[in-house]
Amino acid sequence: MNDDLPNGIPEILAYLGQMAAGYNNHLKWNEVAKLKADLMNVRRRWLGVPVGDVAAHCRSLGMREEDVAQIVELVKKTQSGRRLVPQKSYRDFRFAPSVVDEPSGLTSREW
């Protein structure tokens, strides 16, 4: 496991793991929607992060393989420039902390 993941990614994954643990180790749709929104709204946070490290971190948190695969797939799509569409109520969601030197006000809709 790589503890050197940047920009608060370990904390985001820990949050997702904790939320999944509360639902019998199943990641709920709204947590996936939050992740999708952050992947689109704070794309710079996720660019250049090795997906293998993300997967290893998720596994170390005890997440089930289906959830790990879903998270990895979303990160891969983001890194390849594809657009993710979170549910409307989570469209503007961003995990804290902000990415260092992130341009303010830039969203995925403006790309």
C-alpha positions, 0 to 999 in steps of 0.5 A: 500500500502506498501511503504517499497518495496525494491531495487527500486521496487516502482520506477520501478512500478511508471515508468511502471504506468507512461508509461501506463498512456501515452498510455490510461492506457495500458501497452505496449509490450516493457515495459513488455519486460523491466520488464521481462528482469529485472526480469531475470537479477536482480532476487534478486531484486524481490525475497521475495517481497510479490506479494500482495504488488506489486499488491497494489502498482500498483493499487495505481498508477491507473494501470488497473487490466489487467496490474496489473494481468500481472505484478503480474503473471510475479513476481510470475513466477520469484519467483517460479524459472521459466524463462521469455523470453523478446524480443531480443532487451531488453534481457540485460535491467536492471532498475536502481538502482542496487540491493545492494550486487548483484553479478556482471555479473551473468545473468539468462542464467547462472543459 
